Every structure is written in C-alpha cells, then in structure tokens.
C-alpha cells in the first residue's frame, strides 16, 4: 500500500501541474494543442496518486514489488518522453517550413532585383 503522505504529496503536485498548464493556456503562453499531453499527464498522475490502492495492481503488472509509488515516476517519465517526442516532431516540421520560406523569399528578392 502506498504511504498516505506520498499519495497526498503526489496528488497535490500532479494537481498543481494541471493548474499550472491551465494558467499557461489562459495567459496565451501555451497553445491548447500542445497542452493536451501535459494535461493528460497531470490528470493521470493525479488519479494514480489519489487512489492509494490503485498503484498496487499496476505495480504488480509491471513487476515493481518493492515500492509501488515508483510507478508514478515511471508513468511521469513516459509522458515526458511522449511530450518531448511530440515537440521534436513539431520543431522538425517548423524547421522544414522555415527552410522553404527562406528559399521562397530568396527567389522573390532575386526576381525583384532582376526587374529593376
């Protein structure tokens, strides 16, 4: 069974993450489409932390026998990896678009110079 203090601290930290993401969305510092993974992460971690007995079956499935709250860390790490992978694909796409835009701009500037 997960210790009560660990459950409370984990649930509060996870809920604080959800509130922080909502604040970033509200203040237009984070777009909704990028916030989705962070919200899912916070909500899943909040649910796992709040249910003291809920971690035990999951820990058993994963073979964690010593300390079930270690599953919270593993789940959080998996979500962070998913977020990083998502951002890497977004950055790659934006980099490609930036290259195409720079090439088009160079062609337009060349065309303007050749007309003058």
N, CA, C and O atoms as a GROMACS GRO file, in nm:
protein
  464
    1UNK      N    1   0.086  -0.119   0.000
    1UNK     CA    2   0.000   0.000   0.000
    1UNK      C    3   0.089   0.124   0.000
    1UNK      O    4   0.191   0.130   0.069
    2UNK      N    5   0.048   0.220  -0.078
    2UNK     CA    6   0.122   0.345  -0.087
    2UNK      C    7   0.105   0.424   0.042
    2UNK      O    8  -0.007   0.437   0.092
    3UNK      N    9   0.213   0.477   0.098
    3UNK     CA   10   0.201   0.559   0.219
    3UNK      C   11   0.112   0.682   0.194
    3UNK      O   12   0.115   0.741   0.086
    4UNK      N   13   0.036   0.719   0.295
    4UNK     CA   14  -0.059   0.830   0.283
    4UNK      C   15   0.012   0.960   0.247
    4UNK      O   16  -0.037   1.035   0.162
    5UNK      N   17   0.126   0.988   0.308
    5UNK     CA   18   0.198   1.112   0.279
    5UNK      C   19   0.243   1.118   0.133
    5UNK      O   20   0.238   1.224   0.071
    6UNK      N   21   0.286   1.007   0.079
    6UNK     CA   22   0.329   1.002  -0.061
    6UNK      C   23   0.210   1.023  -0.153
    6UNK      O   24   0.220   1.095  -0.253
    7UNK      N   25   0.097   0.963  -0.120
    7UNK     CA   26  -0.024   0.981  -0.200
    7UNK      C   27  -0.069   1.126  -0.202
    7UNK      O   28  -0.101   1.182  -0.307
    8UNK      N   29  -0.070   1.187  -0.084
    8UNK     CA   30  -0.114   1.327  -0.075
    8UNK      C   31  -0.017   1.418  -0.149
    8UNK      O   32  -0.061   1.504  -0.226
    9UNK      N   33   0.111   1.401  -0.128
    9UNK     CA   34   0.210   1.486  -0.195
    9UNK      C   35   0.205   1.467  -0.346
    9UNK      O   36   0.211   1.564  -0.422
   10UNK      N   37   0.194   1.343  -0.390
   10UNK     CA   38   0.186   1.315  -0.534
   10UNK      C   39   0.062   1.375  -0.597
   10UNK      O   40   0.068   1.432  -0.706
   11UNK      N   41  -0.052   1.361  -0.529
   11UNK     CA   42  -0.177   1.416  -0.582
   11UNK      C   43  -0.172   1.568  -0.587
   11UNK      O   44  -0.217   1.628  -0.684
   12UNK      N   45  -0.117   1.630  -0.484
   12UNK     CA   46  -0.106   1.777  -0.484
   12UNK      C   47  -0.011   1.827  -0.593
   12UNK      O   48  -0.041   1.924  -0.662
   13UNK      N   49   0.101   1.760  -0.609
   13UNK     CA   50   0.197   1.802  -0.713
   13UNK      C   51   0.137   1.783  -0.852
   13UNK      O   52   0.154   1.869  -0.939
   14UNK      N   53   0.069   1.673  -0.874
   14UNK     CA   54   0.007   1.648  -1.005
   14UNK      C   55  -0.104   1.748  -1.033
   14UNK      O   56  -0.115   1.799  -1.144
   15UNK      N   57  -0.185   1.775  -0.932
   15UNK     CA   58  -0.292   1.873  -0.950
   15UNK      C   59  -0.235   2.012  -0.974
   15UNK      O   60  -0.290   2.090  -1.052
   16UNK      N   61  -0.124   2.045  -0.907
   16UNK     CA   62  -0.058   2.173  -0.930
   16UNK      C   63  -0.010   2.182  -1.076
   16UNK      O   64  -0.016   2.289  -1.136
   17UNK      N   65   0.038   2.072  -1.131
   17UNK     CA   66   0.078   2.070  -1.272
   17UNK      C   67  -0.040   2.103  -1.363
   17UNK      O   68  -0.027   2.181  -1.456
   18UNK      N   69  -0.155   2.041  -1.334
   18UNK     CA   70  -0.275   2.067  -1.415
   18UNK      C   71  -0.314   2.215  -1.406
   18UNK      O   72  -0.343   2.278  -1.507
   19UNK      N   73  -0.314   2.270  -1.284
   19UNK     CA   74  -0.349   2.411  -1.267
   19UNK      C   75  -0.250   2.502  -1.339
   19UNK      O   76  -0.289   2.603  -1.398
   20UNK      N   77  -0.121   2.468  -1.333
   20UNK     CA   78  -0.018   2.548  -1.399
   20UNK      C   79  -0.036   2.545  -1.551
   20UNK      O   80  -0.019   2.647  -1.617
   21UNK      N   81  -0.070   2.430  -1.606
   21UNK     CA   82  -0.094   2.421  -1.751
   21UNK      C   83  -0.216   2.505  -1.789
   21UNK      O   84  -0.213   2.574  -1.891
   22UNK      N   85  -0.323   2.499  -1.708
   22UNK     CA   86  -0.440   2.582  -1.736
   22UNK      C   87  -0.405   2.731  -1.730
   22UNK      O   88  -0.455   2.808  -1.811
   23UNK      N   89  -0.320   2.770  -1.639
   23UNK     CA   90  -0.278   2.910  -1.630
   23UNK      C   91  -0.197   2.950  -1.753
   23UNK      O   92  -0.214   3.059  -1.806
   24UNK      N   93  -0.109   2.861  -1.799
   24UNK     CA   94  -0.032   2.890  -1.920
   24UNK      C   95  -0.123   2.904  -2.042
   24UNK      O   96  -0.100   2.988  -2.129
   25UNK      N   97  -0.227   2.822  -2.048
   25UNK     CA   98  -0.324   2.832  -2.159
   25UNK      C   99  -0.400   2.963  -2.148
   25UNK      O  100  -0.418   3.034  -2.247
   26UNK      N  101  -0.445   2.995  -2.027
   26UNK     CA  102  -0.524   3.118  -2.006
   26UNK      C  103  -0.445   3.243  -2.043
   26UNK      O  104  -0.500   3.337  -2.100
   27UNK      N  105  -0.317   3.243  -2.011
   27UNK     CA  106  -0.235   3.361  -2.038
   27UNK      C  107  -0.174   3.358  -2.179
   27UNK      O  108  -0.088   3.440  -2.212
   28UNK      N  109  -0.219   3.263  -2.261
   28UNK     CA  110  -0.175   3.252  -2.400
   28UNK      C  111  -0.025   3.228  -2.415
   28UNK      O  112   0.034   3.266  -2.516
   29UNK      N  113   0.036   3.165  -2.317
   29UNK     CA  114   0.177   3.128  -2.327
   29UNK      C  115   0.194   2.985  -2.374
   29UNK      O  116   0.305   2.942  -2.406
   30UNK      N  117   0.083   2.910  -2.380
   30UNK     CA  118   0.085   2.772  -2.427
   30UNK      C  119  -0.042   2.747  -2.505
   30UNK      O  120  -0.152   2.774  -2.456
   31UNK      N  121  -0.027   2.697  -2.627
   31UNK     CA  122  -0.145   2.669  -2.709
   31UNK      C  123  -0.211   2.540  -2.663
   31UNK      O  124  -0.147   2.451  -2.607
   32UNK      N  125  -0.340   2.532  -2.689
   32UNK     CA  126  -0.418   2.419  -2.643
   32UNK      C  127  -0.368   2.287  -2.702
   32UNK      O  128  -0.363   2.186  -2.632
   33UNK      N  129  -0.330   2.288  -2.828
   33UNK     CA  130  -0.289   2.162  -2.891
   33UNK      C  131  -0.159   2.108  -2.831
   33UNK      O  132  -0.137   1.987  -2.832
   34UNK      N  133  -0.074   2.196  -2.779
   34UNK     CA  134   0.048   2.150  -2.716
   34UNK      C  135   0.027   2.117  -2.568
   34UNK      O  136   0.105   2.044  -2.507
   35UNK      N  137  -0.079   2.171  -2.513
   35UNK     CA  138  -0.106   2.150  -2.371
   35UNK      C  139  -0.175   2.017  -2.345
   35UNK      O  140  -0.179   1.970  -2.231
   36UNK      N  141  -0.228   1.956  -2.448
   36UNK     CA  142  -0.306   1.834  -2.429
   36UNK      C  143  -0.226   1.724  -2.361
   36UNK      O  144  -0.276   1.659  -2.268
   37UNK      N  145  -0.103   1.701  -2.404
   37UNK     CA  146  -0.022   1.597  -2.342
   37UNK      C  147   0.010   1.630  -2.196
   37UNK      O  148   0.013   1.541  -2.112
   38UNK      N  149   0.034   1.757  -2.168
   38UNK     CA  150   0.064   1.796  -2.029
   38UNK      C  151  -0.059   1.777  -1.941
   38UNK      O  152  -0.048   1.734  -1.826
   39UNK      N  153  -0.177   1.810  -1.994
   39UNK     CA  154  -0.299   1.792  -1.916
   39UNK      C  155  -0.326   1.644  -1.890
   39UNK      O  156  -0.362   1.605  -1.779
   40UNK      N  157  -0.307   1.561  -1.992
   40UNK     CA  158  -0.326   1.417  -1.974
   40UNK      C  159  -0.228   1.365  -1.870
   40UNK      O  160  -0.264   1.285  -1.784
   41UNK      N  161  -0.102   1.411  -1.878
   41UNK     CA  162  -0.002   1.368  -1.781
   41UNK      C  163  -0.045   1.404  -1.639
   41UNK      O  164  -0.043   1.320  -1.550
   42UNK      N  165  -0.084   1.528  -1.618
   42UNK     CA  166  -0.125   1.573  -1.486
   42UNK      C  167  -0.247   1.500  -1.434
   42UNK      O  168  -0.252   1.463  -1.316
   43UNK      N  169  -0.345   1.478  -1.520
   43UNK     CA  170  -0.466   1.410  -1.477
   43UNK      C  171  -0.441   1.262  -1.444
   43UNK      O  172  -0.493   1.211  -1.345
   44UNK      N  173  -0.363   1.195  -1.527
   44UNK     CA  174  -0.332   1.054  -1.499
   44UNK      C  175  -0.252   1.042  -1.370
   44UNK      O  176  -0.281   0.956  -1.286
   45UNK      N  177  -0.152   1.128  -1.353
   45UNK     CA  178  -0.073   1.123  -1.229
   45UNK      C  179  -0.157   1.158  -1.107
   45UNK      O  180  -0.139   1.100  -1.000
   46UNK      N  181  -0.250   1.253  -1.122
   46UNK     CA  182  -0.338   1.288  -1.011
   46UNK      C  183  -0.426   1.169  -0.973
   46UNK      O  184  -0.443   1.138  -0.855
   47UNK      N  185  -0.482   1.103  -1.074
   47UNK     CA  186  -0.568   0.987  -1.047
   47UNK      C  187  -0.488   0.874  -0.982
   47UNK      O  188  -0.535   0.812  -0.887
   48UNK      N  189  -0.369   0.847  -1.034
   48UNK     CA  190  -0.288   0.740  -0.976
   48UNK      C  191  -0.243   0.774  -0.834
   48UNK      O  192  -0.237   0.686  -0.747
   49UNK      N  193  -0.212   0.900  -0.811
   49UNK     CA  194  -0.167   0.939  -0.677
   49UNK      C  195  -0.281   0.937  -0.576
   49UNK      O  196  -0.262   0.896  -0.462
   50UNK      N  197  -0.398   0.980  -0.618
   50UNK     CA  198  -0.511   0.990  -0.526
   50UNK      C  199  -0.564   0.854  -0.485
   50UNK      O  200  -0.614   0.837  -0.374
   51UNK      N  201  -0.555   0.756  -0.574
   51UNK     CA  202  -0.605   0.623  -0.539
   51UNK      C  203  -0.491   0.542  -0.478
   51UNK      O  204  -0.404   0.492  -0.549
   52UNK      N  205  -0.492   0.531  -0.350
   52UNK     CA  206  -0.381   0.466  -0.278
   52UNK      C  207  -0.365   0.321  -0.319
   52UNK      O  208  -0.252   0.274  -0.333
   53UNK      N  209  -0.474   0.250  -0.339
   53UNK     CA  210  -0.465   0.110  -0.377
   53UNK      C  211  -0.453   0.090  -0.527
   53UNK      O  212  -0.426  -0.021  -0.572
   54UNK      N  213  -0.472   0.195  -0.604
   54UNK     CA  214  -0.469   0.183  -0.750
   54UNK      C  215  -0.331   0.155  -0.806
   54UNK      O  216  -0.319   0.098  -0.915
   55UNK      N  217  -0.229   0.193  -0.734
   55UNK     CA  218  -0.093   0.171  -0.784
   55UNK      C  219  -0.048   0.026  -0.767
   55UNK      O  220   0.035  -0.023  -0.843
   56UNK      N  221  -0.102  -0.042  -0.668
   56UNK     CA  222  -0.057  -0.178  -0.640
   56UNK      C  223  -0.079  -0.274  -0.757
   56UNK      O  224   0.014  -0.347  -0.792
   57UNK      N  225  -0.199  -0.278  -0.818
   57UNK     CA  226  -0.215  -0.368  -0.933
   57UNK      C  227  -0.126  -0.330  -1.051
   57UNK      O  228  -0.069  -0.417  -1.117
   58UNK      N  229  -0.113  -0.200  -1.076
   58UNK     CA  230  -0.028  -0.155  -1.186
   58UNK      C  231   0.117  -0.190  -1.159
   58UNK      O  232   0.189  -0.235  -1.248
   59UNK      N  233   0.159  -0.169  -1.035
   59UNK     CA  234   0.296  -0.206  -0.998
   59UNK      C  235   0.317  -0.355  -1.013
   59UNK      O  236   0.425  -0.398  -1.055
   60UNK      N  237   0.217  -0.435  -0.980
   60UNK     CA  238   0.227  -0.580  -0.996
   60UNK      C  239   0.240  -0.620  -1.142
   60UNK      O  240   0.318  -0.709  -1.176
   61UNK      N  241   0.162  -0.554  -1.229
   61UNK     CA  242   0.170  -0.584  -1.372
   61UNK      C  243   0.308  -0.552  -1.428
   61UNK      O  244   0.359  -0.621  -1.515
   62UNK      N  245   0.368  -0.446  -1.375
   62UNK     CA  246   0.499  -0.402  -1.424
   62UNK      C  247   0.614  -0.471  -1.352
   62UNK      O  248   0.730  -0.451  -1.388
   63UNK      N  249   0.583  -0.549  -1.252
   63UNK     CA  250   0.688  -0.622  -1.181
   63UNK      C  251   0.757  -0.542  -1.072
   63UNK      O  252   0.863  -0.582  -1.025
   64UNK      N  253   0.698  -0.429  -1.032
   64UNK     CA  254   0.755  -0.348  -0.924
   64UNK      C  255   0.701  -0.404  -0.793
   64UNK      O  256   0.582  -0.392  -0.763
   65UNK      N  257   0.788  -0.464  -0.714
   65UNK     CA  258   0.742  -0.528  -0.591
   65UNK      C  259   0.781  -0.449  -0.466
   65UNK      O  260   0.712  -0.458  -0.364
   66UNK      N  261   0.888  -0.374  -0.472
   66UNK     CA  262   0.940  -0.308  -0.353
   66UNK      C  263   0.866  -0.182  -0.313
   66UNK      O  264   0.832  -0.166  -0.195
   67UNK      N  265   0.839  -0.093  -0.408
   67UNK     CA  266   0.784   0.038  -0.373
   67UNK      C  267   0.689   0.081  -0.484
   67UNK      O  268   0.734   0.140  -0.583
   68UNK      N  269   0.559   0.054  -0.472
   68UNK     CA  270   0.462   0.087  -0.577
   68UNK      C  271   0.462   0.233  -0.623
   68UNK      O  272   0.437   0.257  -0.741
   69UNK      N  273   0.488   0.334  -0.537
   69UNK     CA  274   0.489   0.472  -0.587
   69UNK      C  275   0.596   0.498  -0.693
   69UNK      O  276   0.592   0.601  -0.761
   70UNK      N  277   0.692   0.407  -0.709
   70UNK     CA  278   0.791   0.423  -0.816
   70UNK      C  279   0.723   0.419  -0.953
   70UNK      O  280   0.778   0.469  -1.051
   71UNK      N  281   0.605   0.359  -0.958
   71UNK     CA  282   0.529   0.355  -1.083
   71UNK      C  283   0.489   0.496  -1.124
   71UNK      O  284   0.486   0.527  -1.244
   72UNK      N  285   0.459   0.583  -1.027
   72UNK     CA  286   0.426   0.723  -1.059
   72UNK      C  287   0.540   0.788  -1.135
   72UNK      O  288   0.518   0.857  -1.234
   73UNK      N  289   0.661   0.767  -1.088
   73UNK     CA  290   0.778   0.823  -1.155
   73UNK      C  291   0.790   0.767  -1.296
   73UNK      O  292   0.817   0.842  -1.390
   74UNK      N  293   0.770   0.637  -1.311
   74UNK     CA  294   0.781   0.575  -1.443
   74UNK      C  295   0.674   0.628  -1.539
   74UNK      O  296   0.704   0.657  -1.655
   75UNK      N  297   0.551   0.641  -1.491
   75UNK     CA  298   0.443   0.694  -1.575
   75UNK      C  299   0.472   0.838  -1.613
   75UNK      O  300   0.455   0.876  -1.729
   76UNK      N  301   0.515   0.918  -1.517
   76UNK     CA  302   0.550   1.057  -1.547
   76UNK      C  303   0.663   1.066  -1.648
   76UNK      O  304   0.660   1.150  -1.738
   77UNK      N  305   0.762   0.980  -1.634
   77UNK     CA  306   0.874   0.979  -1.727
   77UNK      C  307   0.828   0.940  -1.868
   77UNK      O  308   0.876   0.998  -1.966
   78UNK      N  309   0.738   0.844  -1.878
   78UNK     CA  310   0.686   0.805  -2.009
   78UNK      C  311   0.611   0.920  -2.076
   78UNK      O  312   0.624   0.943  -2.196
   79UNK      N  313   0.532   0.992  -1.997
   79UNK     CA  314   0.459   1.106  -2.054
   79UNK      C  315   0.556   1.217  -2.095
   79UNK      O  316   0.536   1.280  -2.199
   80UNK      N  317   0.658   1.242  -2.017
   80UNK     CA  318   0.756   1.344  -2.054
   80UNK      C  319   0.827   1.304  -2.183
   80UNK      O  320   0.852   1.389  -2.269
   81UNK      N  321   0.858   1.177  -2.197
   81UNK     CA  322   0.920   1.131  -2.322
   81UNK      C  323   0.825   1.151  -2.439
   81UNK      O  324   0.867   1.192  -2.547
   82UNK      N  325   0.696   1.123  -2.418
   82UNK     CA  326   0.597   1.145  -2.525
   82UNK      C  327   0.588   1.293  -2.562
   82UNK      O  328   0.579   1.327  -2.680
   83UNK      N  329   0.590   1.380  -2.463
   83UNK     CA  330   0.585   1.524  -2.489
   83UNK      C  331   0.710   1.568  -2.566
   83UNK      O  332   0.700   1.645  -2.661
   84UNK      N  333   0.826   1.520  -2.524
   84UNK     CA  334   0.950   1.556  -2.593
   84UNK      C  335   0.950   1.506  -2.737
   84UNK      O  336   0.996   1.577  -2.827
   85UNK      N  337   0.900   1.386  -2.759
   85UNK     CA  338   0.892   1.334  -2.895
   85UNK      C  339   0.796   1.418  -2.979
   85UNK      O  340   0.824   1.448  -3.095
   86UNK      N  341   0.684   1.455  -2.920
   86UNK     CA  342   0.587   1.540  -2.991
   86UNK      C  343   0.649   1.675  -3.028
   86UNK      O  344   0.634   1.722  -3.141
   87UNK      N  345   0.718   1.736  -2.933
   87UNK     CA  346   0.781   1.864  -2.961
   87UNK      C  347   0.893   1.851  -3.064
   87UNK      O  348   0.914   1.942  -3.144
   88UNK      N  349   0.963   1.741  -3.063
   88UNK     CA  350   1.068   1.720  -3.163
   88UNK      C  351   1.009   1.713  -3.303
   88UNK      O  352   1.067   1.766  -3.398
   89UNK      N  353   0.895   1.647  -3.317
   89UNK     CA  354   0.832   1.642  -3.449
   89UNK      C  355   0.780   1.779  -3.492
   89UNK      O  356   0.789   1.815  -3.609
   90UNK      N  357   0.727   1.855  -3.398
   90UNK     CA  358   0.679   1.989  -3.429
   90UNK      C  359   0.796   2.078  -3.471
   90UNK      O  360   0.786   2.152  -3.569
   91UNK      N  361   0.906   2.071  -3.398
   91UNK     CA  362   1.024   2.153  -3.430
   91UNK      C  363   1.081   2.113  -3.566
   91UNK      O  364   1.122   2.199  -3.643
   92UNK      N  365   1.083   1.984  -3.595
   92UNK     CA  366   1.134   1.938  -3.724
   92UNK      C  367   1.048   1.993  -3.838
   92UNK      O  368   1.100   2.040  -3.939
   93UNK      N  369   0.916   1.986  -3.821
   93UNK     CA  370   0.826   2.037  -3.924
   93UNK      C  371   0.844   2.188  -3.942
   93UNK      O  372   0.848   2.237  -4.055
   94UNK      N  373   0.856   2.262  -3.830
   94UNK     CA  374   0.875   2.406  -3.839
   94UNK      C  375   1.009   2.441  -3.904
   94UNK      O  376   1.018   2.539  -3.977
   95UNK      N  377   1.111   2.362  -3.878
   95UNK     CA  378   1.241   2.385  -3.940
   95UNK      C  379   1.233   2.366  -4.091
   95UNK      O  380   1.289   2.446  -4.167
   96UNK      N  381   1.164   2.262  -4.134
   96UNK     CA  382   1.146   2.240  -4.278
   96UNK      C  383   1.068   2.355  -4.341
   96UNK      O  384   1.103   2.403  -4.449
   97UNK      N  385   0.962   2.399  -4.275
   97UNK     CA  386   0.883   2.510  -4.327
   97UNK      C  387   0.965   2.638  -4.332
   97UNK      O  388   0.952   2.717  -4.426
   98UNK      N  389   1.051   2.660  -4.233
   98UNK     CA  390   1.137   2.777  -4.230
   98UNK      C  391   1.234   2.777  -4.348
   98UNK      O  392   1.256   2.881  -4.410
   99UNK      N  393   1.290   2.661  -4.380
   99UNK     CA  394   1.381   2.649  -4.494
   99UNK      C  395   1.309   2.680  -4.624
   99UNK      O  396   1.361   2.753  -4.708
  100UNK      N  397   1.189   2.626  -4.640
  100UNK     CA  398   1.111   2.652  -4.761
  100UNK      C  399   1.078   2.800  -4.773
  100UNK      O  400   1.087   2.857  -4.881
  101UNK      N  401   1.038   2.863  -4.662
  101UNK     CA  402   1.006   3.006  -4.665
  101UNK      C  403   1.129   3.091  -4.699
  101UNK      O  404   1.118   3.188  -4.774
  102UNK      N  405   1.245   3.055  -4.645
  102UNK     CA  406   1.368   3.129  -4.676
  102UNK      C  407   1.402   3.115  -4.824
  102UNK      O  408   1.446   3.212  -4.886
  103UNK      N  409   1.383   2.998  -4.879
  103UNK     CA  410   1.411   2.978  -5.021
  103UNK      C  411   1.314   3.059  -5.108
  103UNK      O  412   1.355   3.120  -5.206
  104UNK      N  413   1.188   3.059  -5.071
  104UNK     CA  414   1.089   3.137  -5.148
  104UNK      C  415   1.119   3.286  -5.139
  104UNK      O  416   1.107   3.359  -5.237
  105UNK      N  417   1.158   3.332  -5.020
  105UNK     CA  418   1.194   3.473  -5.003
  105UNK      C  419   1.314   3.508  -5.090
  105UNK      O  420   1.316   3.614  -5.152
  106UNK      N  421   1.414   3.421  -5.094
  106UNK     CA  422   1.531   3.446  -5.177
  106UNK      C  423   1.493   3.452  -5.324
  106UNK      O  424   1.545   3.536  -5.398
  107UNK      N  425   1.404   3.366  -5.368
  107UNK     CA  426   1.359   3.369  -5.507
  107UNK      C  427   1.284   3.498  -5.538
  107UNK      O  428   1.303   3.557  -5.645
  108UNK      N  429   1.199   3.542  -5.446
  108UNK     CA  430   1.125   3.667  -5.467
  108UNK      C  431   1.219   3.787  -5.470
  108UNK      O  432   1.201   3.877  -5.553
  109UNK      N  433   1.318   3.791  -5.381
  109UNK     CA  434   1.415   3.900  -5.382
  109UNK      C  435   1.495   3.899  -5.511
  109UNK      O  436   1.523   4.005  -5.566
  110UNK      N  437   1.533   3.783  -5.558
  110UNK     CA  438   1.607   3.773  -5.683
  110UNK      C  439   1.522   3.822  -5.800
  110UNK      O  440   1.571   3.892  -5.889
  111UNK      N  441   1.394   3.786  -5.799
  111UNK     CA  442   1.304   3.830  -5.905
  111UNK      C  443   1.285   3.982  -5.902
  111UNK      O  444   1.280   4.046  -6.006
  112UNK      N  445   1.274   4.040  -5.782
  112UNK     CA  446   1.260   4.186  -5.770
  112UNK      C  447   1.385   4.258  -5.819
  112UNK      O  448   1.375   4.360  -5.886
  113UNK      N  449   1.503   4.205  -5.786
  113UNK     CA  450   1.628   4.266  -5.831
  113UNK      C  451   1.645   4.257  -5.982
  113UNK      O  452   1.699   4.348  -6.045
  114UNK      N  453   1.600   4.149  -6.039
  114UNK     CA  454   1.618   4.132  -6.183
  114UNK      C  455   1.521   4.221  -6.262
  114UNK      O  456   1.548   4.252  -6.378
  115UNK      N  457   1.410   4.263  -6.202
  115UNK     CA  458   1.316   4.354  -6.268
  115UNK      C  459   1.364   4.499  -6.263
  115UNK      O  460   1.324   4.579  -6.347
  116UNK      N  461   1.450   4.534  -6.166
  116UNK     CA  462   1.493   4.673  -6.154
  116UNK      C  463   1.610   4.706  -6.239
  116UNK      O  464   1.657   4.820  -6.239
   0.00000   0.00000   0.00000
